[in-house]
Amino acid sequence: MKNCTGNRAQVRDFNIAKTEADISFYAGYVGSVYMLGRCFTSLFWGTIADRIGRKPAIIISIISVVILNTLFALSTSFWMAVIVRFLLGCLNRLLGPVKAYTTELLREEHQALGLSTVSAAWGVGLVIGPALGGYLSQPVEKYPHIFPKDSFWDKFPYFLPSFVISAFAFVVAIGCIWIPETLHNHNGSDESIDDAKALENGSSGGGNENINHTSSAKLPLHSIVVRLSTIHSAKYFFNPKEYSVCKCTSVTITTGLILLENRAVEQHQRGAANGIAMTGMSLFNAIGPAGGGTV
């Protein structure tokens, strides 16, 4: 679970768990419901990104983080936390449009580096986020000389880290106002389709006119299937040492597959292609925390 420690502490404070073992059970569902929401809406938001543009989809996703992340910290019951996390999963469809945006923003020879940077930034966030949450949660207990007892911070002990993250997200959302839209920058010829067709047929160059669009659609399907079989949920089945090796391999493979996937489809289909891949990936990530918490 990506937010396992924070979820456990917050669930414990909801007083819904009768025993210590039940805390993991409820925390698992709080973690998985986010991925469940993402599974339901990834394709929808990918299609939206193909219709109205990458930039609006990215800004909407970031604004949803600002609002719903703050509301999650203000949750006063288990069911309020579950509903807010589900809504956050439904609305925060940032990763798919960002992958499509990166592919369209960079020259073809720089796309692999750009997508690797997106994966690296995601990983850095997964490291900094829990660490920040650990340092800033329950500030009344940790920093009593700054945060007095029986204050707002005592009533909502997890608000401070969520507020910091929401404030950062708000600044990012403002900055995104000035980023260029890429959806219509390459209308006309799409060289990436030719390259994908060439790869599929084992030739070194694009432009083979005998290839139909049906064959080019097979490559994103293949990449989606392989991406689903990679080790996104392996952390629930391997020990930490094995998982770290598997994860390094998984990131390398996944970056290559994302690159193939985004090159294999036309520009107006990239959002939907990423949405389909994220749907399957989110489904596995939803099963993992729920299954882990139940077991």
URMOLIN-V210765 format. One record per backbone hydrogen bond with DSSP energy under -0.5 kcal/mol. NH is the residue of the N-H (numbers start at 1). CO is the residue of the C=O. E is the energy in kcal/mol with one decimal. If there is no record, write none. Layout:
nh=NH co=CO e=E
nh=NH co=CO e=E
This chain:
nh=4 co=1 e=-1.3
nh=7 co=3 e=-2.9
nh=8 co=4 e=-2.4
nh=9 co=5 e=-2.2
nh=10 co=6 e=-2.4
nh=11 co=7 e=-2.9
nh=12 co=8 e=-2.3
nh=13 co=9 e=-1.6
nh=14 co=10 e=-1.0
nh=14 co=11 e=-0.6
nh=15 co=11 e=-0.6
nh=15 co=12 e=-1.1
nh=16 co=11 e=-0.8
nh=23 co=19 e=-0.7
nh=23 co=20 e=-0.9
nh=24 co=20 e=-0.7
nh=25 co=21 e=-1.0
nh=26 co=22 e=-2.4
nh=27 co=23 e=-2.8
nh=28 co=24 e=-2.2
nh=29 co=25 e=-1.1
nh=30 co=26 e=-1.9
nh=31 co=27 e=-2.1
nh=32 co=28 e=-2.2
nh=33 co=29 e=-1.9
nh=34 co=30 e=-0.6
nh=35 co=31 e=-0.7
nh=36 co=32 e=-2.1
nh=37 co=33 e=-2.2
nh=38 co=34 e=-1.9
nh=39 co=35 e=-2.3
nh=40 co=36 e=-1.8
nh=41 co=37 e=-1.4
nh=42 co=38 e=-1.5
nh=45 co=41 e=-2.8
nh=46 co=42 e=-2.2
nh=47 co=43 e=-2.3
nh=48 co=44 e=-2.3
nh=49 co=45 e=-2.5
nh=50 co=46 e=-1.4
nh=51 co=47 e=-1.3
nh=51 co=48 e=-0.5
nh=52 co=48 e=-3.2
nh=53 co=48 e=-0.7
nh=53 co=49 e=-0.8
nh=57 co=53 e=-1.1
nh=58 co=54 e=-2.5
nh=59 co=55 e=-2.4
nh=60 co=56 e=-2.6
nh=61 co=57 e=-2.0
nh=62 co=58 e=-2.2
nh=63 co=59 e=-2.5
nh=64 co=60 e=-2.1
nh=65 co=61 e=-1.4
nh=66 co=62 e=-2.0
nh=67 co=63 e=-2.3
nh=68 co=64 e=-2.5
nh=69 co=65 e=-1.8
nh=70 co=66 e=-0.8
nh=71 co=67 e=-2.0
nh=72 co=68 e=-2.2
nh=73 co=69 e=-1.4
nh=74 co=70 e=-1.0
nh=75 co=72 e=-1.3
nh=81 co=77 e=-1.9
nh=82 co=78 e=-2.2
nh=83 co=79 e=-2.3
nh=84 co=80 e=-2.4
nh=85 co=81 e=-2.4
nh=86 co=82 e=-2.2
nh=87 co=83 e=-2.4
nh=88 co=84 e=-2.3
nh=89 co=85 e=-2.2
nh=90 co=86 e=-2.1
nh=91 co=87 e=-2.1
nh=92 co=88 e=-2.7
nh=93 co=91 e=-1.7
nh=97 co=93 e=-0.7
nh=98 co=94 e=-2.0
nh=99 co=95 e=-2.1
nh=100 co=96 e=-2.1
nh=101 co=97 e=-2.8
nh=102 co=98 e=-2.7
nh=103 co=99 e=-2.0
nh=104 co=100 e=-1.9
nh=105 co=101 e=-2.1
nh=106 co=102 e=-1.7
nh=110 co=107 e=-1.8
nh=111 co=107 e=-0.7
nh=111 co=108 e=-0.9
nh=114 co=110 e=-2.2
nh=115 co=111 e=-2.7
nh=116 co=112 e=-2.0
nh=117 co=113 e=-2.0
nh=118 co=114 e=-1.8
nh=119 co=115 e=-2.0
nh=120 co=116 e=-2.5
nh=121 co=117 e=-2.7
nh=122 co=118 e=-2.2
nh=123 co=119 e=-2.2
nh=124 co=120 e=-2.5
nh=125 co=121 e=-2.1
nh=126 co=122 e=-1.7
nh=127 co=123 e=-1.1
nh=128 co=124 e=-3.1
nh=129 co=125 e=-2.7
nh=130 co=126 e=-0.5
nh=131 co=127 e=-1.3
nh=132 co=128 e=-3.1
nh=133 co=129 e=-2.6
nh=134 co=130 e=-2.4
nh=135 co=131 e=-2.0
nh=136 co=132 e=-2.3
nh=137 co=133 e=-2.0
nh=138 co=157 e=-3.4
nh=141 co=138 e=-0.8
nh=142 co=138 e=-1.5
nh=143 co=139 e=-3.3
nh=146 co=143 e=-1.6
nh=147 co=143 e=-2.5
nh=148 co=146 e=-0.6
nh=151 co=148 e=-0.8
nh=154 co=151 e=-0.7
nh=155 co=151 e=-1.7
nh=156 co=152 e=-2.2
nh=159 co=156 e=-1.6
nh=162 co=158 e=-1.0
nh=163 co=159 e=-2.9
nh=164 co=160 e=-2.2
nh=165 co=161 e=-2.1
nh=166 co=162 e=-2.6
nh=167 co=163 e=-2.7
nh=168 co=164 e=-2.2
nh=169 co=165 e=-2.5
nh=170 co=166 e=-2.3
nh=171 co=167 e=-2.0
nh=172 co=168 e=-2.1
nh=173 co=169 e=-2.6
nh=174 co=170 e=-2.2
nh=175 co=171 e=-2.3
nh=176 co=172 e=-1.9
nh=177 co=174 e=-1.3
nh=178 co=175 e=-1.4
nh=179 co=176 e=-1.1
nh=185 co=182 e=-1.4
nh=187 co=184 e=-0.7
nh=189 co=187 e=-0.7
nh=191 co=189 e=-0.6
nh=193 co=190 e=-1.0
nh=194 co=190 e=-0.9
nh=195 co=191 e=-2.2
nh=196 co=192 e=-2.3
nh=197 co=193 e=-2.5
nh=198 co=194 e=-2.3
nh=199 co=195 e=-2.4
nh=200 co=196 e=-2.3
nh=201 co=197 e=-1.6
nh=202 co=198 e=-0.5
nh=202 co=199 e=-0.9
nh=203 co=198 e=-2.1
nh=209 co=207 e=-0.7
nh=211 co=208 e=-1.1
nh=216 co=212 e=-1.1
nh=217 co=213 e=-1.1
nh=218 co=215 e=-1.3
nh=219 co=215 e=-0.6
nh=220 co=216 e=-0.6
nh=221 co=217 e=-1.1
nh=222 co=218 e=-2.7
nh=223 co=219 e=-2.7
nh=224 co=220 e=-2.3
nh=225 co=221 e=-2.3
nh=226 co=222 e=-2.4
nh=227 co=223 e=-2.6
nh=228 co=224 e=-2.2
nh=229 co=225 e=-1.2
nh=230 co=227 e=-1.1
nh=232 co=230 e=-0.6
nh=234 co=231 e=-1.2
nh=236 co=233 e=-1.5
nh=237 co=234 e=-2.4
nh=238 co=234 e=-2.0
nh=243 co=239 e=-2.7
nh=244 co=240 e=-2.2
nh=245 co=241 e=-1.6
nh=246 co=242 e=-2.4
nh=247 co=243 e=-3.0
nh=248 co=244 e=-1.8
nh=249 co=245 e=-1.9
nh=250 co=246 e=-2.6
nh=251 co=247 e=-2.7
nh=252 co=248 e=-1.7
nh=253 co=249 e=-2.4
nh=254 co=250 e=-3.1
nh=255 co=251 e=-2.3
nh=256 co=252 e=-1.7
nh=257 co=253 e=-2.2
nh=258 co=254 e=-2.8
nh=259 co=255 e=-2.0
nh=260 co=256 e=-2.3
nh=261 co=257 e=-2.9
nh=262 co=258 e=-2.5
nh=263 co=259 e=-1.7
nh=264 co=260 e=-1.7
nh=265 co=261 e=-0.6
nh=269 co=266 e=-2.2
nh=270 co=266 e=-0.5
nh=270 co=267 e=-1.2
nh=273 co=269 e=-2.4
nh=274 co=270 e=-2.5
nh=275 co=271 e=-2.0
nh=276 co=272 e=-2.4
nh=277 co=273 e=-1.9
nh=278 co=274 e=-2.5
nh=279 co=275 e=-1.9
nh=280 co=276 e=-1.8
nh=281 co=277 e=-2.2
nh=282 co=278 e=-2.6
nh=283 co=279 e=-1.9
nh=284 co=280 e=-1.8
nh=285 co=281 e=-2.1
nh=286 co=282 e=-1.7
nh=287 co=283 e=-1.9
nh=288 co=284 e=-2.0
nh=289 co=285 e=-1.0
nh=290 co=286 e=-1.3
nh=291 co=287 e=-2.9
nh=292 co=288 e=-3.0
nh=293 co=289 e=-2.8
nh=294 co=290 e=-2.0
nh=295 co=291 e=-2.5
